[in-house]
């Protein structure tokens, strides 16, 4: 996966980026969002490391795959992308590691029927799960990147 900062600076090794950004025990937040565009589904995974009162650092990675029609499959893939990255970097994170889910518990939203399954996946792997409205890494950061920076060129 290719990683970049929000300023579009390439990040050669996400493990080193996270280790340096969280060296003082800052919490690490990971979230993924997706966007259906034509025949493709774009996924954007964001890693954010916040230093309270001083801002933070963030990096993202995008992946484009053939369109995923099932909402359940898409949400599971979003969650697994975040969990998989969390599993890879857990050894270099001295503080708390939280996985943000792009699912809403309010019954009028279609994602609500999958929330328990998604939270179970995160918790079963040993991480703290956050969902809307607290899941800012997935529902705001990754969403912003996939919708603005993630525009696919026209064919």
Secondary structure, DSSP 4 states (H G I P E B T S, - for coil): --EEETT--EES-HHHHHHHHTTT---EEEEEEEEEETTEEEEEEEEEEEETTTEEEEEEEEEEEE----HHHHHHHHHHHHHHHHHHHGGG--S-EEEEEEEE-STTSGGGGGHHHHHHHHHHTT-EEEEETS-HIIIIIIHHIIIIITPPPP-
